[in-house]
Amino acid sequence: MDRFRRASAAALLTAVVLAGAVGGAAASSGVPAPPSGERAQDLASRPALSAYATARTVAAWEEFRIHGSARNVGSGTPVTLQQRQGKRWVSLPATMRTAGSGEYSLRVKLGMKGENALRIVGGGAVSPVVRTIVN
């Protein structure tokens, strides 16, 4: 649950910072100002993962990749692919360590037909959900 809160807080901070860049339009529309001081710095220094799939639709057992980057996570941190199965997130046997730049690229083959919800976890962070349809 804490991972979800941290990921949500990071996404919210990003949205607020981007909204603040709009300038006077955001201030006049009643959008709250971005957090300042220690709170903003604390949120910005939390670990975060991004993820995207190279294919939206694949055949069963066809290989595709999930790429992403890790922010505020040490180099060589293991990241693991998880799949939503019912109400639970199940770790799949697809793990790798982040590169020095924080980047990663996992090879994935899925056999569970239909829409699959996937995410990456590691270093105390959780990526946004990536959806892939397996035919």
DSSP file with accessible surface (Angstrom, degrees, kcal/mol):
  #  RESIDUE AA STRUCTURE BP1 BP2  ACC     N-H-->O    O-->H-N    N-H-->O    O-->H-N    TCO  KAPPA ALPHA  PHI   PSI    X-CA   Y-CA   Z-CA
    1    1 A M     >        0   0  156      0, 0.0     4,-2.2     0, 0.0     5,-0.1   0.000 360.0 360.0 360.0 -38.6    0.0    0.0    0.0
    2    2 A D  H  >  +     0   0   93      1,-0.2     4,-2.7     2,-0.2     5,-0.2   0.873 360.0  54.3 -64.0 -36.2    2.9    2.4    0.8
    3    3 A R  H  > S+     0   0  114      2,-0.2     4,-2.7     1,-0.2   123,-0.3   0.912 108.1  49.4 -62.7 -41.8    4.4    1.8   -2.7
    4    4 A F  H  > S+     0   0  129      1,-0.2     4,-2.7     2,-0.2    -2,-0.2   0.926 111.5  49.0 -63.4 -42.9    1.1    2.8   -4.3
    5    5 A R  H  X S+     0   0  146     -4,-2.2     4,-2.7     2,-0.2    -2,-0.2   0.915 112.2  48.5 -62.3 -42.9    0.9    5.9   -2.1
    6    6 A R  H  X S+     0   0   77     -4,-2.7     4,-2.4     2,-0.2    -2,-0.2   0.929 113.2  46.6 -64.1 -43.6    4.5    6.8   -3.0
    7    7 A A  H  X S+     0   0   33     -4,-2.7     4,-2.4     1,-0.2    -2,-0.2   0.915 113.8  48.9 -65.1 -40.0    3.9    6.2   -6.7
    8    8 A S  H  X S+     0   0   49     -4,-2.7     4,-2.7    -5,-0.2    -2,-0.2   0.909 110.7  50.5 -65.4 -40.7    0.7    8.3   -6.6
    9    9 A A  H  X S+     0   0   21     -4,-2.7     4,-2.8     2,-0.2    -2,-0.2   0.916 110.6  49.2 -64.7 -40.9    2.4   11.1   -4.7
   10   10 A A  H  X S+     0   0   11     -4,-2.4     4,-2.4     2,-0.2    -2,-0.2   0.920 112.9  47.1 -64.6 -41.9    5.2   11.2   -7.3
   11   11 A A  H  X S+     0   0   63     -4,-2.4     4,-2.4     2,-0.2    -2,-0.2   0.917 113.2  49.1 -65.5 -40.6    2.6   11.3  -10.2
   12   12 A L  H  X S+     0   0  111     -4,-2.7     4,-2.8     2,-0.2    -2,-0.2   0.923 110.1  51.0 -64.8 -42.6    0.7   14.0   -8.4
   13   13 A L  H  X S+     0   0   19     -4,-2.8     4,-2.9     2,-0.2     5,-0.2   0.931 110.1  49.9 -61.2 -43.3    3.8   16.0   -7.8
   14   14 A T  H  X S+     0   0   69     -4,-2.4     4,-2.6     1,-0.2    -1,-0.2   0.932 112.2  47.6 -60.7 -44.6    4.7   15.7  -11.5
   15   15 A A  H  X S+     0   0   55     -4,-2.4     4,-2.4     2,-0.2    -1,-0.2   0.910 113.4  47.9 -64.2 -40.2    1.2   16.8  -12.5
   16   16 A V  H  X S+     0   0   28     -4,-2.8     4,-2.5     2,-0.2    -2,-0.2   0.923 112.1  48.8 -67.8 -42.0    1.3   19.8  -10.1
   17   17 A V  H  X S+     0   0   80     -4,-2.9     4,-1.3     2,-0.2    -2,-0.2   0.930 113.2  47.6 -63.8 -43.0    4.7   20.9  -11.2
   18   18 A L  H  X S+     0   0  116     -4,-2.6     4,-0.5    -5,-0.2     3,-0.2   0.902 112.1  49.7 -64.6 -39.0    3.6   20.7  -14.8
   19   19 A A  H >< S+     0   0   34     -4,-2.4     3,-1.1     1,-0.2     4,-0.4   0.882 107.1  55.7 -66.5 -35.3    0.5   22.6  -14.0
   20   20 A G  H >< S+     0   0   35     -4,-2.5     3,-1.2     1,-0.2    -1,-0.2   0.806  97.0  64.7 -66.6 -27.3    2.5   25.2  -12.2
   21   21 A A  H 3< S+     0   0   83     -4,-1.3    -1,-0.2     1,-0.3    -2,-0.2   0.723  85.8  72.4 -68.8 -18.9    4.6   25.8  -15.4
   22   22 A V  T X< S-     0   0   95     -3,-1.1     3,-0.6    -4,-0.5     2,-0.4   0.807  91.0-161.7 -67.0 -26.9    1.5   27.1  -17.1
   23   23 A G  T X>  +     0   0   37     -3,-1.2     4,-1.4    -4,-0.4     3,-0.7  -0.668  56.4   8.1  91.4-135.0    1.9   30.2  -15.0
   24   24 A G  H 3> S+     0   0   57     -2,-0.4     4,-2.5     1,-0.2    -1,-0.2   0.781 120.5  65.6 -61.2 -29.2   -0.9   32.7  -14.4
   25   25 A A  H <> S+     0   0   59     -3,-0.6     4,-1.1     1,-0.2    -1,-0.2   0.918 103.7  46.2 -61.6 -41.6   -3.6   30.5  -16.1
   26   26 A A  H <4>S+     0   0   13     -3,-0.7     5,-1.6    -7,-0.2     4,-0.3   0.898 112.3  51.0 -68.1 -38.7   -3.2   27.9  -13.4
   27   27 A A  H ><5S+     0   0   77     -4,-1.4     3,-0.9     1,-0.2    -2,-0.2   0.900 112.0  46.2 -67.1 -38.1   -3.3   30.5  -10.6
   28   28 A S  H 3<5S+     0   0  103     -4,-2.5    -1,-0.2     1,-0.2    -2,-0.2   0.710 105.7  60.8 -79.0 -16.8   -6.5   32.1  -11.9
   29   29 A S  T 3<5S-     0   0   81     -4,-1.1    -1,-0.2    -5,-0.2    -2,-0.2   0.454 115.9-107.7 -90.5   0.6   -8.3   28.8  -12.5
   30   30 A G  T < 5 +     0   0   64     -3,-0.9    -3,-0.2    -4,-0.3    -2,-0.1   0.571  66.1 150.7  87.9   9.9   -8.1   27.9   -8.8
   31   31 A V      < -     0   0   63     -5,-1.6    -1,-0.3    -6,-0.2    -2,-0.1  -0.582  52.0-110.8 -74.5 131.0   -5.5   25.1   -9.2
   32   32 A P        -     0   0  103      0, 0.0    -1,-0.1     0, 0.0    -3,-0.0  -0.285  34.1-103.1 -63.8 150.5   -3.5   24.9   -5.9
   33   33 A A        -     0   0   85      1,-0.1     3,-0.1    -6,-0.1   -16,-0.1  -0.338  45.0 -93.1 -68.5 151.6    0.1   26.0   -6.0
   34   34 A P        -     0   0   56      0, 0.0    -1,-0.1     0, 0.0     6,-0.1  -0.297  52.3 -89.2 -63.8 152.2    2.8   23.3   -6.1
   35   35 A P        -     0   0   46      0, 0.0     2,-0.3     0, 0.0     0, 0.0  -0.263  49.6-156.9 -60.1 149.5    4.2   22.1   -2.8
   36   36 A S    >>  +     0   0  102     -3,-0.1     3,-0.8     4,-0.1     4,-0.5  -0.800  42.4   7.2-126.0 168.6    7.1   24.1   -1.6
   37   37 A G  H 3> S-     0   0   59     -2,-0.3     4,-1.9     1,-0.2     5,-0.2  -0.303 120.8  -7.5  68.5-141.1   10.1   23.7    0.8
   38   38 A E  H 3> S+     0   0  168      1,-0.2     4,-3.1     2,-0.2    -1,-0.2   0.859 130.7  58.1 -62.4 -38.2   10.8   20.3    2.4
   39   39 A R  H <> S+     0   0  155     -3,-0.8     4,-2.4     1,-0.2    -1,-0.2   0.938 108.9  44.3 -62.1 -46.4    7.6   18.6    1.2
   40   40 A A  H  X S+     0   0   23     -4,-0.5     4,-2.4     2,-0.2    -1,-0.2   0.911 115.3  48.8 -64.0 -40.8    8.4   19.2   -2.5
   41   41 A Q  H  X S+     0   0  142     -4,-1.9     4,-1.4     2,-0.2    -2,-0.2   0.913 111.0  50.6 -66.6 -39.7   12.0   18.2   -2.0
   42   42 A D  H  < S+     0   0   79     -4,-3.1     4,-0.4     1,-0.2     3,-0.3   0.929 112.9  45.6 -63.0 -44.3   10.9   15.0   -0.1
   43   43 A L  H >< S+     0   0   10     -4,-2.4     3,-0.9     1,-0.2    -1,-0.2   0.887 111.7  52.0 -66.6 -38.5    8.5   14.0   -2.9
   44   44 A A  H 3< S+     0   0   46     -4,-2.4    -1,-0.2     1,-0.2    -2,-0.2   0.765 107.0  53.5 -71.3 -23.3   11.0   14.7   -5.6
   45   45 A S  T 3< S+     0   0   68     -4,-1.4    -1,-0.2    -3,-0.3    -2,-0.2   0.465  84.7 108.6 -93.0   1.2   13.7   12.6   -4.0
   46   46 A R  S <  S-     0   0   66     -3,-0.9    27,-0.1    -4,-0.4    78,-0.1  -0.448  81.2 -95.5 -75.0 151.1   11.5    9.5   -3.7
   47   47 A P        +     0   0   34      0, 0.0     2,-0.3     0, 0.0    79,-0.2  -0.339  48.0 179.9 -64.6 144.4   12.2    6.5   -5.9
   48   48 A A  E     -A   71   0A  17     23,-2.3    23,-3.1    77,-0.1     2,-0.4  -0.995  14.4-159.3-147.3 147.2   10.2    6.3   -9.1
   49   49 A L  E     -A   70   0A  12     77,-0.4     2,-0.3    -2,-0.3    21,-0.2  -0.975   3.3-159.5-126.2 141.3   10.0    3.9  -12.1
   50   50 A S        -     0   0   48     19,-2.4     2,-0.3    -2,-0.4    19,-0.3  -0.820  14.0-177.1-111.2 158.8    8.6    4.5  -15.6
   51   51 A A        +     0   0   20     -2,-0.3     2,-0.3    17,-0.2    17,-0.2  -0.977  11.7 168.9-156.4 140.7    7.5    1.7  -17.9
   52   52 A Y  E     -B   67   0B 140     15,-2.1    15,-2.5    -2,-0.3     2,-0.3  -0.978  26.4-129.1-149.7 148.1    6.2    1.3  -21.5
   53   53 A A  E     -B   66   0B  25     -2,-0.3    13,-0.2    13,-0.2    78,-0.1  -0.712  10.0-139.3 -96.0 149.3    5.7   -1.7  -23.7
   54   54 A T  S    S+     0   0   76     11,-2.4     2,-0.4    -2,-0.3    12,-0.1   0.613  91.2  39.2 -80.2 -12.1    6.9   -2.0  -27.3
   55   55 A A        -     0   0   26     10,-0.3    -1,-0.1     1,-0.1     3,-0.1  -1.000  54.6-165.9-141.1 137.8    3.7   -3.6  -28.3
   56   56 A R  S    S+     0   0  132     -2,-0.4    77,-2.9     1,-0.3     2,-0.4   0.796  88.0  28.6 -86.6 -34.0    0.0   -3.0  -27.4
   57   57 A T  E    S+d  133   0C  70     75,-0.2     2,-0.3    58,-0.0    -1,-0.3  -0.996  71.5 167.8-131.2 133.7   -1.2   -6.3  -28.9
   58   58 A V  E     -d  134   0C   3     75,-2.7    77,-2.8    -2,-0.4     2,-0.2  -0.933  35.0-108.4-138.4 160.9    0.8   -9.6  -29.2
   59   59 A A    >   -     0   0   49     -2,-0.3     3,-2.2    75,-0.2    51,-0.3  -0.495  59.6 -74.1 -80.4 159.7    0.2  -13.2  -30.0
   60   60 A A  T 3  S+     0   0   32     75,-1.4    51,-0.2     1,-0.3    -1,-0.1  -0.325 119.9   4.9 -56.9 132.7    0.5  -15.8  -27.2
   61   61 A W  T 3  S+     0   0  172     49,-3.1     2,-0.4     1,-0.2    -1,-0.3   0.573  92.8 142.5  65.0  14.7    4.2  -16.3  -26.3
   62   62 A E    <   -     0   0   95     -3,-2.2    48,-0.5    48,-0.4    -1,-0.2  -0.682  53.1-118.0 -81.1 136.1    5.3  -13.6  -28.8
   63   63 A E  E     + C   0 109B  88     -2,-0.4     2,-0.3    46,-0.1    46,-0.2  -0.530  43.3 156.3 -78.9 137.8    8.3  -11.7  -27.3
   64   64 A F  E     - C   0 108B   9     44,-2.2    44,-3.1    -2,-0.2     2,-0.3  -0.873  31.3-118.4-143.0 176.8    8.0   -8.0  -26.7
   65   65 A R  E     - C   0 107B  84     -2,-0.3   -11,-2.4    42,-0.2     2,-0.5  -0.910   4.4-150.6-123.6 151.4    9.9   -5.6  -24.4
   66   66 A I  E     -BC  53 106B   1     40,-2.2    40,-2.7    -2,-0.3     2,-0.3  -0.991  25.3-172.8-117.0 118.1    9.1   -3.4  -21.5
   67   67 A H  E     +BC  52 105B  47    -15,-2.5   -15,-2.1    -2,-0.5     2,-0.3  -0.736  17.2 131.4-105.2 159.8   11.4   -0.4  -21.3
   68   68 A G  E     - C   0 104B   3     36,-1.7    36,-2.1    -2,-0.3     2,-0.3  -0.986  39.2-113.5 177.7-175.7   11.7    2.2  -18.6
   69   69 A S  E     - C   0 103B  39     -2,-0.3   -19,-2.4   -19,-0.3     2,-0.4  -0.972  15.5-135.6-140.3 155.8   13.9    4.2  -16.3
   70   70 A A  E     -A   49   0A  14     32,-1.8     2,-0.4    -2,-0.3     3,-0.2  -0.934  15.4-160.5-113.0 133.8   14.4    4.4  -12.6
   71   71 A R  E    S+A   48   0A 107    -23,-3.1   -23,-2.3    -2,-0.4     3,-0.1  -0.946  75.8   4.4-116.2 136.7   14.8    7.8  -10.8
   72   72 A N  S    S+     0   0   84     -2,-0.4     2,-0.4     1,-0.2    -1,-0.2   0.846 101.6 118.4  59.2  34.6   16.4    8.1   -7.4
   73   73 A V  S    S-     0   0   24     -3,-0.2    -1,-0.2   -26,-0.1    -3,-0.1  -0.996  70.0-106.7-127.9 135.7   17.2    4.4   -7.4
   74   74 A G    >   -     0   0   47     -2,-0.4     3,-1.4     1,-0.1    24,-0.2  -0.191  39.9 -93.5 -62.5 152.0   20.8    3.2   -7.2
   75   75 A S  T 3  S+     0   0   87      1,-0.2    25,-0.2    25,-0.1    24,-0.2  -0.372 112.4  27.5 -61.6 138.1   22.6    1.7  -10.3
   76   76 A G  T 3  S+     0   0   24     22,-1.3    -1,-0.2    23,-0.3    23,-0.1   0.577  81.7 152.9  84.0  10.2   22.3   -2.1  -10.4
   77   77 A T    <   -     0   0   26     -3,-1.4    21,-1.9    22,-0.2    -1,-0.3  -0.552  47.7-117.9 -72.9 130.7   19.0   -2.1   -8.5
   78   78 A P  E     -E   97   0C  57      0, 0.0    45,-0.4     0, 0.0     2,-0.4  -0.496  29.0-166.1 -70.9 136.2   16.9   -5.2   -9.4
   79   79 A V  E     -E   96   0C   0     17,-3.2    17,-2.0    -2,-0.2     2,-0.4  -0.963   4.3-158.5-121.5 142.1   13.5   -4.5  -11.0
   80   80 A T  E     -EF  95 121C  29     41,-2.9    41,-2.3    -2,-0.4     2,-0.4  -0.951  15.5-125.4-125.7 141.9   10.9   -7.2  -11.4
   81   81 A L  E     - F   0 120C   2     13,-2.2    11,-2.9    -2,-0.4     2,-0.4  -0.673  27.8-167.9 -83.3 133.7    7.9   -7.6  -13.7
   82   82 A Q  E     -EF  91 119C  17     37,-3.0    37,-2.0    -2,-0.4     2,-0.4  -0.944   6.1-155.9-122.6 148.6    4.5   -8.2  -12.0
   83   83 A Q  E     -EF  90 118C  10      7,-2.6     7,-2.9    -2,-0.4     2,-0.5  -0.966  22.1-120.4-123.3 137.5    1.2   -9.3  -13.6
   84   84 A R  E     +E   89   0C  97     33,-2.6     2,-0.5    -2,-0.4    33,-0.4  -0.657  32.4 178.8 -77.4 120.3   -2.2   -8.6  -12.2
   85   85 A Q  E >   -E   88   0C  80      3,-3.2     3,-1.7    -2,-0.5     2,-0.5  -0.915  63.9 -49.6-126.0 101.7   -3.9  -12.0  -11.6
   86   86 A G  T 3  S-     0   0   70     -2,-0.5    -2,-0.0     1,-0.2     0, 0.0  -0.591 122.1 -22.9  71.0-121.3   -7.4  -11.5  -10.2
   87   87 A K  T 3  S+     0   0  188     -2,-0.5     2,-0.3    -3,-0.1    -1,-0.2   0.407 125.0  81.1-100.9   1.8   -7.0   -9.1   -7.3
   88   88 A R  E <  S-E   85   0C 176     -3,-1.7    -3,-3.2    -5,-0.0     2,-0.6  -0.802  71.8-132.2-113.3 151.2   -3.3   -9.9   -6.7
   89   89 A W  E     -E   84   0C  53     -2,-0.3     2,-0.5    -5,-0.2    -5,-0.2  -0.889  28.2-162.4 -95.9 122.3    0.0   -8.7   -8.3
   90   90 A V  E     -E   83   0C  35     -7,-2.9    -7,-2.6    -2,-0.6     2,-0.3  -0.917  16.8-126.2-111.3 128.8    2.1  -11.8   -9.0
   91   91 A S  E     -E   82   0C  70     -2,-0.5    -9,-0.3    -9,-0.2   -10,-0.0  -0.576  25.3-150.5 -73.2 129.9    5.9  -11.5   -9.6
   92   92 A L  E     -     0   0C  32    -11,-2.9     2,-2.7    -2,-0.3   -11,-0.3  -0.624  31.2 -98.6 -95.9 160.1    6.9  -13.1  -12.9
   93   93 A P  E    S+     0   0C 138      0, 0.0     2,-0.4     0, 0.0   -11,-0.1  -0.270  90.5 108.5 -77.2  57.6   10.3  -14.7  -13.5
   94   94 A A  E     +     0   0C  19     -2,-2.7   -13,-2.2   -13,-0.3     2,-0.4  -0.864  39.5 147.2-135.4  97.3   11.5  -11.6  -15.4
   95   95 A T  E     +E   80   0C  81     -2,-0.4     2,-0.3   -15,-0.2   -15,-0.2  -0.981  11.6 161.8-132.6 145.2   14.1   -9.6  -13.3
   96   96 A M  E     -E   79   0C  66    -17,-2.0   -17,-3.2    -2,-0.4     2,-0.3  -0.961  35.6-106.7-151.8 169.5   17.1   -7.5  -14.3
   97   97 A R  E     -E   78   0C 163     -2,-0.3   -20,-0.1   -19,-0.3   -22,-0.1  -0.777  37.7-108.6-101.1 146.4   19.3   -4.9  -12.8
   98   98 A T        -     0   0    5    -21,-1.9   -22,-1.3    -2,-0.3     6,-0.2  -0.373  34.2-118.0 -70.3 149.5   19.1   -1.2  -13.8
   99   99 A A    >   -     0   0   49      4,-2.7     3,-1.9   -24,-0.2   -23,-0.3  -0.219  36.5 -91.3 -76.0 175.3   22.0    0.2  -15.9
  100  100 A G  T 3  S+     0   0   67      1,-0.3   -25,-0.1   -25,-0.2    -1,-0.1   0.830 130.4  52.8 -58.9 -30.4   24.2    3.0  -14.7
  101  101 A S  T 3  S-     0   0   87      2,-0.1    -1,-0.3     1,-0.0     3,-0.1   0.520 120.5-110.1 -82.0  -7.3   21.9    5.5  -16.3
  102  102 A G  S <  S+     0   0    5     -3,-1.9   -32,-1.8     1,-0.3    -2,-0.1   0.398  75.3 134.3  92.8  -2.3   18.9    3.9  -14.5
  103  103 A E  E     -C   69   0B  98    -34,-0.2    -4,-2.7    -5,-0.1    -1,-0.3  -0.435  29.7-179.6 -81.0 154.7   17.5    2.4  -17.7
  104  104 A Y  E     -C   68   0B   8    -36,-2.1   -36,-1.7    -6,-0.2     2,-0.3  -0.973  14.5-166.5-147.2 159.7   16.2   -1.1  -18.0
  105  105 A S  E     -C   67   0B  33     -2,-0.3     2,-0.4   -38,-0.2   -38,-0.2  -0.829  11.3-165.3-151.8 106.6   14.7   -3.3  -20.8
  106  106 A L  E     -C   66   0B   8    -40,-2.7   -40,-2.2    -2,-0.3     2,-0.4  -0.798  16.6-135.8 -98.1 135.5   12.9   -6.6  -20.0
  107  107 A R  E     -C   65   0B 158     -2,-0.4     2,-0.4   -42,-0.2   -42,-0.2  -0.756  30.6-169.2 -84.5 133.0   12.1   -9.3  -22.6
  108  108 A V  E     -C   64   0B   6    -44,-3.1   -44,-2.2    -2,-0.4     2,-0.4  -0.976  20.6-179.0-130.8 139.3    8.6  -10.5  -21.9
  109  109 A K  E     -C   63   0B 117     -2,-0.4     2,-0.4   -46,-0.2   -46,-0.1  -0.986  14.1-168.6-133.6 123.8    6.5  -13.4  -23.3
  110  110 A L        +     0   0    7    -48,-0.5   -49,-3.1    -2,-0.4   -48,-0.4  -0.913  19.8 177.5-116.3 141.6    2.9  -13.8  -22.0
  111  111 A G        +     0   0   25     -2,-0.4     2,-0.8   -51,-0.2    -1,-0.1   0.535  54.4 102.3-113.8 -13.6    0.6  -16.8  -22.5
  112  112 A M  S    S-     0   0   87      1,-0.0    22,-0.2     2,-0.0    -2,-0.0  -0.649  71.3-137.1 -77.8 110.0   -2.4  -15.6  -20.6
  113  113 A K        +     0   0  145     -2,-0.8     2,-0.2    20,-0.1    22,-0.2  -0.292  62.3  36.9 -72.1 153.0   -4.9  -14.5  -23.3
  114  114 A G  E    S- G   0 134C  34     20,-2.9    20,-2.7     2,-0.1     2,-0.4  -0.622 109.2 -19.0 104.2-167.0   -6.9  -11.3  -23.0
  115  115 A E  E     - G   0 133C 109     18,-0.2     2,-0.5    -2,-0.2    18,-0.2  -0.643  62.6-160.7 -80.0 128.6   -5.8   -8.0  -21.5
  116  116 A N  E     - G   0 132C   2     16,-3.1    16,-2.3    -2,-0.4     2,-0.6  -0.945   7.5-150.3-112.2 128.3   -2.8   -8.2  -19.2
  117  117 A A  E     + G   0 131C  12     -2,-0.5   -33,-2.6   -33,-0.4     2,-0.3  -0.872  25.2 178.8 -96.6 124.0   -2.0   -5.5  -16.6
  118  118 A L  E     +FG  83 130C   0     12,-2.9    12,-3.4    -2,-0.6     2,-0.3  -0.899   9.5 172.5-125.4 153.4    1.7   -5.4  -16.0
  119  119 A R  E     -F   82   0C  44    -37,-2.0   -37,-3.0    -2,-0.3     2,-0.4  -0.970  26.1-124.7-152.2 165.2    4.0   -3.2  -13.8
  120  120 A I  E     -F   81   0C   0     -2,-0.3     7,-2.9     8,-0.3     2,-0.3  -0.938  24.3-172.8-114.0 136.2    7.6   -3.0  -12.7
  121  121 A V  E     +FH  80 126C  11    -41,-2.3   -41,-2.9    -2,-0.4     2,-0.2  -0.952  23.2 117.9-127.3 148.1    8.6   -2.9   -9.1
  122  122 A G  E >   + H   0 125C  14      3,-2.0     3,-1.6    -2,-0.3   -43,-0.2  -0.718  59.2  30.2 163.6 148.0   12.0   -2.4   -7.5
  123  123 A G  T 3  S-     0   0   39    -45,-0.4     3,-0.1     1,-0.3   -44,-0.1   0.770 128.0 -58.2  63.1  24.5   14.0   -0.1   -5.3
  124  124 A G  T 3  S+     0   0   24      1,-0.3     2,-0.3   -78,-0.1    -1,-0.3   0.635 115.9 107.0  81.4  12.4   10.9    0.8   -3.3
  125  125 A A  E <   -H  122   0C   4     -3,-1.6    -3,-2.0   -77,-0.1     2,-0.4  -0.870  53.2-153.9-123.9 157.8    9.1    2.1   -6.3
  126  126 A V  E     -H  121   0C  14   -123,-0.3   -77,-0.4    -2,-0.3    -5,-0.2  -0.999  17.2-136.2-131.0 131.5    6.2    0.9   -8.5
  127  127 A S        -     0   0    5     -7,-2.9   -77,-0.2    -2,-0.4     3,-0.1  -0.366  34.3 -88.7 -78.7 165.4    5.7    1.9  -12.1
  128  128 A P        -     0   0   83      0, 0.0    -8,-0.3     0, 0.0     2,-0.2  -0.303  58.4 -86.7 -64.0 159.0    2.4    2.9  -13.7
  129  129 A V        -     0   0   65    -10,-0.1     2,-0.5    -3,-0.1   -10,-0.2  -0.491  38.6-156.7 -73.3 135.2    0.4    0.0  -15.1
  130  130 A V  E     - G   0 118C  17    -12,-3.4   -12,-2.9    -2,-0.2     2,-0.5  -0.961   8.5-151.3-111.5 129.5    1.1   -1.1  -18.7
  131  131 A R  E     + G   0 117C 121     -2,-0.5     2,-0.4   -14,-0.2   -14,-0.2  -0.892  16.8 175.5-108.6 131.9   -1.6   -2.9  -20.5
  132  132 A T  E     - G   0 116C   0    -16,-2.3   -16,-3.1    -2,-0.5     2,-0.5  -0.999  22.0-139.6-133.5 136.6   -1.0   -5.5  -23.3
  133  133 A I  E     -dG  57 115C  49    -77,-2.9   -75,-2.7    -2,-0.4     2,-0.5  -0.831  12.8-157.5 -99.2 128.1   -3.5   -7.6  -25.1
  134  134 A V  E      dG  58 114C   2    -20,-2.7   -20,-2.9    -2,-0.5   -75,-0.2  -0.921 360.0 360.0-108.0 121.6   -2.5  -11.2  -25.8
  135  135 A N              0   0  108    -77,-2.8   -75,-1.4    -2,-0.5   -78,-0.0  -0.656 360.0 360.0 -92.1 360.0   -4.4  -12.9  -28.7
